[in-house]
Amino acid sequence: MKFCFDLEMLIKDLCLNEEIKMSENKQEQKSNKEKRSVPLGVWNKCDNCHEILYAKELNQNKKVCAICGYHFKFDAWDRINLLIDHETFIEYDHEMTSADPIKFEDLKMYKDRIKSAMAKSGRKDAVITGEGKLSGLKLGLGVMDFSFLGGSMGSVVGEKLTRLIENSIKEKMPVIIVSTSGGARMQESMCSLMQMAKVSATLAKLSEARLPFISVLADPTTGGVSASFAMLGDINMAEPNALIAFAGPRVIEQTIRQKLPEGFQRTEFLKEHGMIDMIVERENMKHTLSRTLKILLNLNYSDGKGVKNAKN
């Protein structure tokens, strides 16, 4: 009889525990339902100061935190619209897509990764190129897109940038390239690494034609992109606090077995050590690019105090 009594008590305990769990689940579901009453995408948290920001105001502020000035990642088309005069941009090579030259496969096939990236980003690859007018000045523009496989540089990125530069030489236009990239795309192996040399060689031809190239570095610009064309500008500009590096700080620390200085590989550190010419906030980027190009091209420009001529 004692055994039966213990068994009965055990069953009661189990039932009680199950009721408590069901009650907790109902409360959690109710809490989640209340949380979902605020639509997704209404608020953003700043990665720097951790303040909660109203998404609409953040977008109006060009994805820059109004509290601390932190620059969020910026969509490629938003950046084009920021820099280029309204309805003057003409895109090049829109339909160019990546092949799978070595039939690469890791956890999934490379060609499947490309399809997923296209569906997620709405882009064909990790760069948008074309021509347009910046404050009335016609130029060639390339803008990398970090949302497409981390802005990695494969054959398509290299080919589109090369064609952009070649067409700019033909049309006698200056070139601006905005970089934000994790580096060369490993799934294309040597084919992606060759793009470093190809784009750099074409930029040498642009220099021979005495046409300016301004490189704008956004967060992050790393790997094979920072090791090639991103650092070859006649003027290298960067947004504040952008990560600009070849290898990451953790890899370097493990290699040299030393603690790196504070702010190492950030824009401000690089400017202090001569790797970057200018740090420009996103709000001022168009005006700064316009003024710099006009100085390089010996054209009249305004410094806000009146019209000047670069020859003077």
C-alpha positions in Angstrom: 0.0 0.0 0.0 2.9 2.4 0.7 4.2 1.8 -2.8 0.8 2.7 -4.3 0.7 5.8 -2.1 4.1 7.0 -3.3 3.2 6.3 -6.9 0.0 8.3 -6.5 1.9 11.3 -5.0 4.4 11.1 -7.9 1.6 11.3 -10.5 0.1 14.3 -8.7 3.5 16.0 -8.7 4.0 15.4 -12.4 0.5 16.7 -13.2 1.1 19.8 -11.1 4.5 20.5 -12.8 2.8 20.1 -16.2 0.1 22.6 -15.2 2.8 25.1 -14.1 4.6 24.7 -17.4 1.4 25.2 -19.4 0.7 28.3 -17.4 4.2 29.7 -18.0 4.0 28.9 -21.8 0.6 30.8 -22.0 2.2 33.8 -20.2 5.2 33.7 -22.5 3.0 33.5 -25.6 0.9 36.4 -24.3 4.1 38.4 -23.7 5.4 37.7 -27.2 2.1 38.7 -28.6 2.3 42.0 -26.8 5.8 42.5 -28.0 4.7 41.8 -31.6 2.2 44.6 -31.4 5.1 46.9 -32.2 5.9 46.3 -35.9 9.3 45.0 -36.8 11.8 47.6 -38.1 10.3 50.5 -36.2 13.3 50.7 -33.8 17.1 50.2 -34.2 19.7 49.9 -31.6 23.0 51.8 -32.0 26.0 49.4 -32.0 28.2 52.2 -30.5 26.2 54.0 -27.8 23.4 51.3 -27.5 20.6 53.9 -27.6 17.3 52.9 -29.1 16.6 54.9 -32.3 13.4 55.5 -34.2 14.1 53.9 -37.6 12.3 56.6 -39.6 14.5 59.3 -38.0 17.6 57.2 -38.5 16.9 56.8 -42.2 16.2 60.5 -42.5 19.6 61.1 -40.9 21.3 59.0 -43.6 21.8 56.0 -41.2 23.9 58.1 -38.8 23.1 57.9 -35.0 21.9 61.3 -33.9 23.3 60.6 -30.3 26.9 59.6 -31.0 27.4 60.0 -34.7 27.9 56.3 -35.4 27.6 55.4 -39.1 25.5 52.4 -39.7 26.0 50.3 -42.9 24.4 52.1 -45.8 22.5 50.5 -48.7 24.3 50.8 -52.1 21.4 52.5 -53.8 20.9 54.9 -50.9 24.5 55.9 -51.2 24.1 56.4 -55.0 21.1 58.6 -54.3 23.0 60.5 -51.7 26.0 61.3 -54.0 24.5 61.5 -57.5 22.2 64.3 -58.8 18.6 63.3 -59.2 17.8 61.1 -62.2 21.3 61.4 -63.7 22.6 57.9 -62.8 22.9 55.3 -65.7 23.8 51.8 -64.5 26.3 49.6 -66.3 26.2 45.8 -66.8 23.1 45.3 -64.7 22.6 41.7 -65.8 26.1 40.4 -65.2 26.1 37.5 -62.7 28.7 35.2 -61.2 29.5 31.8 -62.6 30.8 28.9 -60.6 34.2 28.4 -62.2 35.5 25.7 -59.8 32.2 24.1 -58.8 32.9 25.1 -55.2 30.9 23.5 -52.3 31.1 23.8 -48.6 28.0 23.5 -46.5 26.1 24.3 -49.7 26.9 24.8 -53.4 28.3 28.2 -54.3 25.7 28.6 -57.1 23.0 28.2 -54.4 24.7 30.8 -52.2 24.6 33.2 -55.2 20.9 32.6 -55.7 20.2 33.1 -52.0 22.2 36.4 -52.0 20.3 37.6 -55.1 17.0 36.9 -53.4 18.0 38.4 -50.1 19.6 41.6 -51.5 17.8 42.2 -54.7 21.2 42.6 -56.4 22.9 40.6 -59.1 26.3 40.9 -57.4 28.3 42.9 -54.8 28.8 46.1 -56.8 26.7 48.6 -58.7 28.6 50.6 -61.4 27.5 53.4 -63.7 27.9 57.1 -64.6 26.1 60.1 -63.3 26.5 63.7 -62.2 27.8 64.8 -58.9 26.9 68.5 -58.4 26.8 68.8 -62.2 30.1 67.0 -62.7 29.9 63.9 -64.9 31.8 60.9 -63.5 32.0 57.1 -63.2 30.8 55.6 -59.9 31.2 52.2 -58.4 29.5 51.4 -55.1 30.0 48.1 -53.3 27.2 46.3 -51.5 28.0 44.6 -48.2 24.6 42.9 -48.1 25.6 40.7 -51.0 27.9 38.0 -49.6 29.7 40.5 -47.4 30.6 42.7 -50.4 33.1 40.1 -51.4 35.0 40.6 -54.7 34.6 37.9 -57.3 35.0 37.9 -61.1 31.8 40.0 -61.6 33.0 42.7 -59.2 36.4 42.9 -60.8 35.0 42.9 -64.4 32.3 45.6 -63.6 34.9 47.9 -62.0 37.4 47.3 -64.8 34.7 48.2 -67.4 33.7 51.3 -65.4 37.3 52.6 -65.4 37.8 51.8 -69.0 34.7 53.6 -70.0 35.7 56.6 -67.8 39.0 56.8 -69.6 37.1 56.7 -73.0 34.7 59.4 -71.8 37.4 61.4 -70.0 35.6 61.2 -66.6 37.0 61.0 -63.1 36.2 57.9 -61.1 34.8 57.4 -57.5 34.7 53.9 -56.0 33.0 53.4 -52.6 34.3 50.2 -50.9 32.7 48.1 -48.2 33.9 44.5 -48.4 35.1 41.5 -46.6 37.7 41.0 -49.3 38.2 38.5 -52.2 35.5 35.8 -52.6 37.1 32.5 -51.6 34.5 30.5 -53.5 36.1 31.7 -56.8 39.7 30.9 -55.6 42.4 32.3 -57.9 39.8 33.9 -60.2 38.8 36.3 -57.4 42.4 37.1 -56.5 43.2 38.0 -60.1 40.6 40.8 -59.9 43.0 42.6 -57.5 45.6 42.9 -60.2 43.1 43.5 -63.0 41.4 46.5 -61.4 44.7 47.9 -60.1 46.2 47.7 -63.6 43.2 49.5 -65.1 43.5 52.2 -62.5 47.1 52.7 -63.6 45.8 53.5 -67.1 43.3 56.0 -65.6 46.3 57.7 -63.9 48.2 57.8 -67.2 45.2 59.5 -68.8 45.5 62.1 -65.9 42.0 61.5 -64.6 41.4 61.5 -60.9 40.4 58.5 -58.9 38.9 59.0 -55.4 38.5 56.0 -53.1 35.9 56.2 -50.4 36.3 53.5 -47.7 33.2 52.6 -45.6 32.9 50.1 -42.7 34.3 47.5 -43.2 36.9 47.5 -46.0 39.2 44.5 -45.6 41.1 41.7 -47.3 41.8 41.8 -51.0 39.8 44.9 -51.6 41.8 47.0 -49.1 45.0 45.4 -50.4 44.3 46.6 -54.0 42.2 49.3 -55.5 40.6 50.6 -52.3 44.0 52.1 -51.2 45.1 53.3 -54.6 43.1 56.6 -54.8 44.7 59.9 -55.6 42.7 60.8 -52.5 41.6 58.2 -50.0 38.6 59.3 -48.0 36.9 57.3 -45.2 33.8 57.5 -43.1 34.4 57.9 -39.3 35.3 54.8 -37.2 35.3 52.5 -40.3 37.3 49.2 -40.0 40.0 49.3 -42.7 42.4 46.3 -42.7 43.8 43.4 -44.5 43.7 40.8 -41.7 41.6 41.2 -38.5 43.1 42.4 -35.2 42.6 39.0 -33.5 44.6 37.2 -36.3 47.4 39.9 -36.0 47.6 39.6 -32.2 47.8 35.8 -32.4 50.6 36.1 -35.0 52.8 38.7 -33.4 51.8 37.9 -29.8 51.4 41.5 -28.9 48.5 43.6 -27.7 47.5 46.0 -30.5 47.0 49.8 -29.8 43.5 51.0 -29.0 41.6 51.9 -32.2 44.0 50.0 -34.4 42.7 49.6 -38.0 40.0 52.2 -37.4 39.8 55.3 -39.7 41.1 57.8 -37.1 44.2 55.6 -36.3 45.0 55.2 -40.1 44.7 58.9 -40.8 47.0 59.6 -37.9 49.6 57.2 -39.4 49.2 58.5 -43.0 47.1 55.7 -44.6 44.0 57.9 -45.1 43.9 61.4 -46.4 40.5 62.6 -45.1 37.8 61.5 -42.7 34.4 62.7 -44.0 31.1 62.3 -42.4 28.3 60.9 -44.6 26.3 64.2 -44.4 29.3 66.1 -45.9 30.5 63.4 -48.4 28.9 64.8 -51.6 30.1 68.4 -51.0 33.6 67.2 -50.1 33.8 64.9 -53.2 32.5 67.7 -55.4 35.0 70.3 -54.1 38.0 67.8 -54.2 37.2 66.7 -57.8 37.0 70.3 -59.0 40.3 71.1 -57.4 41.9 68.1 -59.0 40.4 69.0 -62.4 41.3 72.7 -62.1 37.7 73.8 -62.2 35.9 76.6 -60.3 34.7 75.5 -56.9 33.0 77.0 -53.8 34.3 76.7 -50.3 31.2 78.2 -48.8 32.7 81.7 -48.8 32.5 82.3 -52.5 33.6 80.9 -55.8 37.3 80.1 -56.3 39.4 78.8 -59.1 41.8 75.8 -58.4 44.5 77.5 -60.5 44.7 80.2 -57.8 
